[in-house]
Amino acid sequence: MSETINIPVDEYGIVRVFHLSNRLATIMAESDTPAPLAEALGVPSLGADHVQITPLAQFAPLRL
């Protein structure tokens, strides 16, 4: 699925959850920065303090 999400500059208090492909998850595991994720999302950059990669199994109790 590929669609554009417009996020307002002043948006806060929202948590967005994205499912990474196995390929991108592997690349991210080997990277020191979120640059590969920024490229995949089509944005110039992402602050490392705004990105958390978490195994999907940890979300099971949340019933997402």
N, CA, C and O atoms as CSV, one atom per row, in Angstrom:
chain,resi,resn,atom,element,x,y,z
A,1,MET,N,N,0.841,-1.161,0.000
A,1,MET,CA,C,0.000,0.000,0.000
A,1,MET,C,C,0.893,1.233,0.000
A,1,MET,O,O,1.873,1.304,0.742
A,2,SER,N,N,0.553,2.179,-0.819
A,2,SER,CA,C,1.342,3.400,-0.902
A,2,SER,C,C,0.399,4.579,-1.052
A,2,SER,O,O,-0.280,4.725,-2.069
A,3,GLU,N,N,0.365,5.408,-0.041
A,3,GLU,CA,C,-0.452,6.607,-0.110
A,3,GLU,C,C,0.268,7.717,0.634
A,3,GLU,O,O,1.132,7.457,1.470
A,4,THR,N,N,-0.091,8.950,0.328
A,4,THR,CA,C,0.529,10.097,0.960
A,4,THR,C,C,-0.211,10.461,2.239
A,4,THR,O,O,-1.440,10.526,2.261
A,5,ILE,N,N,0.541,10.695,3.296
A,5,ILE,CA,C,-0.019,11.141,4.557
A,5,ILE,C,C,0.508,12.549,4.803
A,5,ILE,O,O,1.719,12.755,4.878
A,6,ASN,N,N,-0.379,13.501,4.927
A,6,ASN,CA,C,0.020,14.869,5.228
A,6,ASN,C,C,-0.104,15.092,6.727
A,6,ASN,O,O,-1.194,15.004,7.293
A,7,ILE,N,N,1.025,15.382,7.363
A,7,ILE,CA,C,1.054,15.596,8.803
A,7,ILE,C,C,1.346,17.070,9.056
A,7,ILE,O,O,2.383,17.574,8.626
A,8,PRO,N,N,0.447,17.767,9.747
A,8,PRO,CA,C,0.657,19.186,10.025
A,8,PRO,C,C,1.926,19.420,10.844
A,8,PRO,O,O,2.279,18.616,11.706
A,9,VAL,N,N,2.600,20.525,10.565
A,9,VAL,CA,C,3.843,20.863,11.252
A,9,VAL,C,C,3.635,20.979,12.761
A,9,VAL,O,O,4.513,20.607,13.539
A,10,ASP,N,N,2.486,21.491,13.174
A,10,ASP,CA,C,2.246,21.713,14.599
A,10,ASP,C,C,1.540,20.546,15.295
A,10,ASP,O,O,1.069,20.701,16.422
A,11,GLU,N,N,1.461,19.395,14.650
A,11,GLU,CA,C,0.812,18.225,15.254
A,11,GLU,C,C,1.671,17.659,16.381
A,11,GLU,O,O,2.886,17.520,16.237
A,12,TYR,N,N,1.039,17.337,17.488
A,12,TYR,CA,C,1.727,16.683,18.595
A,12,TYR,C,C,0.729,15.784,19.322
A,12,TYR,O,O,-0.483,15.921,19.156
A,13,GLY,N,N,1.259,14.861,20.134
A,13,GLY,CA,C,0.394,13.976,20.895
A,13,GLY,C,C,-0.175,12.820,20.091
A,13,GLY,O,O,-1.067,12.116,20.564
A,14,ILE,N,N,0.326,12.618,18.893
A,14,ILE,CA,C,-0.150,11.538,18.029
A,14,ILE,C,C,0.981,10.525,17.851
A,14,ILE,O,O,2.120,10.901,17.573
A,15,VAL,N,N,0.668,9.265,18.011
A,15,VAL,CA,C,1.640,8.199,17.750
A,15,VAL,C,C,1.221,7.519,16.466
A,15,VAL,O,O,0.087,7.058,16.341
A,16,ARG,N,N,2.119,7.454,15.529
A,16,ARG,CA,C,1.835,6.793,14.253
A,16,ARG,C,C,2.639,5.500,14.192
A,16,ARG,O,O,3.837,5.492,14.472
A,17,VAL,N,N,1.982,4.424,13.829
A,17,VAL,CA,C,2.610,3.111,13.780
A,17,VAL,C,C,2.641,2.650,12.325
A,17,VAL,O,O,1.613,2.633,11.649
A,18,PHE,N,N,3.827,2.279,11.851
A,18,PHE,CA,C,4.009,1.794,10.486
A,18,PHE,C,C,4.620,0.403,10.542
A,18,PHE,O,O,5.479,0.126,11.379
A,19,HIS,N,N,4.179,-0.456,9.663
A,19,HIS,CA,C,4.739,-1.806,9.551
A,19,HIS,C,C,5.868,-1.766,8.526
A,19,HIS,O,O,5.649,-1.370,7.381
A,20,LEU,N,N,7.066,-2.169,8.924
A,20,LEU,CA,C,8.210,-2.180,8.016
A,20,LEU,C,C,8.290,-3.520,7.300
A,20,LEU,O,O,7.979,-4.566,7.869
A,21,SER,N,N,8.706,-3.470,6.061
A,21,SER,CA,C,8.965,-4.718,5.338
A,21,SER,C,C,10.159,-5.405,5.998
A,21,SER,O,O,10.948,-4.760,6.689
A,22,ASN,N,N,10.286,-6.698,5.785
A,22,ASN,CA,C,11.435,-7.424,6.337
A,22,ASN,C,C,12.747,-6.829,5.844
A,22,ASN,O,O,13.715,-6.726,6.598
A,23,ARG,N,N,12.770,-6.438,4.576
A,23,ARG,CA,C,13.987,-5.854,3.992
A,23,ARG,C,C,14.357,-4.560,4.707
A,23,ARG,O,O,15.510,-4.374,5.094
A,24,LEU,N,N,13.382,-3.659,4.885
A,24,LEU,CA,C,13.665,-2.385,5.539
A,24,LEU,C,C,14.011,-2.595,7.009
A,24,LEU,O,O,14.878,-1.899,7.537
A,25,ALA,N,N,13.359,-3.530,7.677
A,25,ALA,CA,C,13.675,-3.818,9.080
A,25,ALA,C,C,15.119,-4.286,9.213
A,25,ALA,O,O,15.807,-3.902,10.158
A,26,THR,N,N,15.584,-5.110,8.280
A,26,THR,CA,C,16.969,-5.583,8.296
A,26,THR,C,C,17.930,-4.427,8.070
A,26,THR,O,O,18.943,-4.317,8.760
A,27,ILE,N,N,17.621,-3.568,7.113
A,27,ILE,CA,C,18.465,-2.399,6.845
A,27,ILE,C,C,18.518,-1.493,8.069
A,27,ILE,O,O,19.588,-1.007,8.434
A,28,MET,N,N,17.377,-1.263,8.704
A,28,MET,CA,C,17.331,-0.406,9.888
A,28,MET,C,C,18.122,-1.009,11.047
A,28,MET,O,O,18.755,-0.278,11.809
A,29,ALA,N,N,18.092,-2.330,11.185
A,29,ALA,CA,C,18.830,-2.994,12.261
A,29,ALA,C,C,20.332,-2.810,12.096
A,29,ALA,O,O,21.074,-2.822,13.079
A,30,GLU,N,N,20.780,-2.642,10.863
A,30,GLU,CA,C,22.205,-2.484,10.571
A,30,GLU,C,C,22.633,-1.021,10.493
A,30,GLU,O,O,23.818,-0.735,10.326
A,31,SER,N,N,21.690,-0.099,10.609
A,31,SER,CA,C,21.984,1.321,10.456
A,31,SER,C,C,22.128,2.019,11.808
A,31,SER,O,O,21.486,1.647,12.790
A,32,ASP,N,N,22.983,3.035,11.831
A,32,ASP,CA,C,23.159,3.836,13.042
A,32,ASP,C,C,22.201,5.020,13.091
A,32,ASP,O,O,22.083,5.685,14.120
A,33,THR,N,N,21.516,5.283,11.980
A,33,THR,CA,C,20.625,6.439,11.893
A,33,THR,C,C,19.292,6.011,11.280
A,33,THR,O,O,19.198,4.928,10.702
A,34,PRO,N,N,18.265,6.848,11.400
A,34,PRO,CA,C,16.987,6.541,10.760
A,34,PRO,C,C,16.937,6.970,9.292
A,34,PRO,O,O,15.851,7.049,8.717
A,35,ALA,N,N,18.085,7.248,8.678
A,35,ALA,CA,C,18.129,7.699,7.282
A,35,ALA,C,C,17.434,6.735,6.312
A,35,ALA,O,O,16.690,7.202,5.450
A,36,PRO,N,N,17.639,5.406,6.410
A,36,PRO,CA,C,16.933,4.511,5.488
A,36,PRO,C,C,15.411,4.596,5.635
A,36,PRO,O,O,14.682,4.482,4.649
A,37,LEU,N,N,14.940,4.795,6.852
A,37,LEU,CA,C,13.507,4.928,7.086
A,37,LEU,C,C,12.998,6.235,6.498
A,37,LEU,O,O,11.929,6.263,5.888
A,38,ALA,N,N,13.749,7.315,6.673
A,38,ALA,CA,C,13.371,8.606,6.091
A,38,ALA,C,C,13.259,8.488,4.580
A,38,ALA,O,O,12.318,9.003,3.975
A,39,GLU,N,N,14.220,7.809,3.976
A,39,GLU,CA,C,14.186,7.608,2.521
A,39,GLU,C,C,12.950,6.809,2.117
A,39,GLU,O,O,12.285,7.150,1.139
A,40,ALA,N,N,12.642,5.755,2.856
A,40,ALA,CA,C,11.471,4.927,2.539
A,40,ALA,C,C,10.174,5.711,2.691
A,40,ALA,O,O,9.221,5.486,1.944
A,41,LEU,N,N,10.130,6.629,3.653
A,41,LEU,CA,C,8.937,7.445,3.867
A,41,LEU,C,C,8.872,8.653,2.944
A,41,LEU,O,O,7.848,9.333,2.867
A,42,GLY,N,N,9.978,8.916,2.241
A,42,GLY,CA,C,9.994,10.037,1.303
A,42,GLY,C,C,10.126,11.393,1.963
A,42,GLY,O,O,9.630,12.394,1.447
A,43,VAL,N,N,10.800,11.426,3.114
A,43,VAL,CA,C,11.035,12.691,3.806
A,43,VAL,C,C,12.541,12.963,3.846
A,43,VAL,O,O,13.340,12.028,3.791
A,44,PRO,N,N,12.933,14.246,3.941
A,44,PRO,CA,C,14.360,14.558,3.915
A,44,PRO,C,C,15.140,13.968,5.086
A,44,PRO,O,O,16.279,13.533,4.917
A,45,SER,N,N,14.537,13.952,6.262
A,45,SER,CA,C,15.240,13.410,7.428
A,45,SER,C,C,14.241,13.105,8.545
A,45,SER,O,O,13.101,13.569,8.535
A,46,LEU,N,N,14.707,12.317,9.497
A,46,LEU,CA,C,13.944,12.001,10.707
A,46,LEU,C,C,14.892,12.135,11.889
A,46,LEU,O,O,16.045,11.710,11.814
A,47,GLY,N,N,14.414,12.720,12.972
A,47,GLY,CA,C,15.222,12.778,14.184
A,47,GLY,C,C,15.221,11.433,14.869
A,47,GLY,O,O,14.164,10.834,15.067
A,48,ALA,N,N,16.391,10.953,15.233
A,48,ALA,CA,C,16.494,9.645,15.876
A,48,ALA,C,C,15.677,9.582,17.163
A,48,ALA,O,O,15.233,8.507,17.564
A,49,ASP,N,N,15.476,10.733,17.812
A,49,ASP,CA,C,14.697,10.747,19.049
A,49,ASP,C,C,13.198,10.658,18.794
A,49,ASP,O,O,12.411,10.601,19.738
A,50,HIS,N,N,12.796,10.647,17.513
A,50,HIS,CA,C,11.374,10.552,17.167
A,50,HIS,C,C,11.018,9.216,16.520
A,50,HIS,O,O,9.896,9.031,16.051
A,51,VAL,N,N,11.967,8.293,16.495
A,51,VAL,CA,C,11.762,7.003,15.838
A,51,VAL,C,C,12.065,5.879,16.820
A,51,VAL,O,O,13.089,5.894,17.503
A,52,GLN,N,N,11.175,4.918,16.882
A,52,GLN,CA,C,11.418,3.731,17.700
A,52,GLN,C,C,11.017,2.516,16.883
A,52,GLN,O,O,9.870,2.408,16.450
A,53,ILE,N,N,11.947,1.609,16.671
A,53,ILE,CA,C,11.669,0.363,15.955
A,53,ILE,C,C,11.382,-0.702,17.016
A,53,ILE,O,O,12.217,-0.982,17.876
A,54,THR,N,N,10.191,-1.287,16.938
A,54,THR,CA,C,9.743,-2.248,17.944
A,54,THR,C,C,9.191,-3.486,17.248
A,54,THR,O,O,8.443,-3.357,16.278
A,55,PRO,N,N,9.540,-4.677,17.717
A,55,PRO,CA,C,8.971,-5.892,17.127
A,55,PRO,C,C,7.443,-5.888,17.247
A,55,PRO,O,O,6.889,-5.481,18.268
A,56,LEU,N,N,6.788,-6.340,16.206
A,56,LEU,CA,C,5.335,-6.357,16.156
A,56,LEU,C,C,4.716,-7.118,17.329
A,56,LEU,O,O,3.651,-6.740,17.818
A,57,ALA,N,N,5.363,-8.170,17.777
A,57,ALA,CA,C,4.838,-8.985,18.878
A,57,ALA,C,C,4.620,-8.165,20.148
A,57,ALA,O,O,3.748,-8.497,20.950
A,58,GLN,N,N,5.393,-7.108,20.340
A,58,GLN,CA,C,5.221,-6.287,21.540
A,58,GLN,C,C,3.919,-5.483,21.526
A,58,GLN,O,O,3.489,-4.980,22.563
A,59,PHE,N,N,3.292,-5.363,20.351
A,59,PHE,CA,C,2.049,-4.639,20.252
A,59,PHE,C,C,0.819,-5.541,20.466
A,59,PHE,O,O,-0.305,-5.045,20.540
A,60,ALA,N,N,1.028,-6.838,20.562
A,60,ALA,CA,C,-0.084,-7.786,20.689
A,60,ALA,C,C,-1.048,-7.436,21.839
A,60,ALA,O,O,-2.262,-7.516,21.651
A,61,PRO,N,N,-0.544,-7.056,23.013
A,61,PRO,CA,C,-1.479,-6.719,24.097
A,61,PRO,C,C,-2.349,-5.491,23.801
A,61,PRO,O,O,-3.404,-5.318,24.410
A,62,LEU,N,N,-1.909,-4.643,22.871
A,62,LEU,CA,C,-2.673,-3.447,22.543
A,62,LEU,C,C,-3.810,-3.718,21.570
A,62,LEU,O,O,-4.693,-2.883,21.379
A,63,ARG,N,N,-3.776,-4.883,20.963
A,63,ARG,CA,C,-4.816,-5.302,20.005
A,63,ARG,C,C,-4.980,-4.310,18.870
A,63,ARG,O,O,-6.097,-3.919,18.531
A,64,LEU,N,N,-3.856,-3.904,18.281
A,64,LEU,CA,C,-3.903,-2.984,17.137
A,64,LEU,C,C,-4.374,-3.695,15.896
A,64,LEU,O,O,-4.477,-3.081,14.834
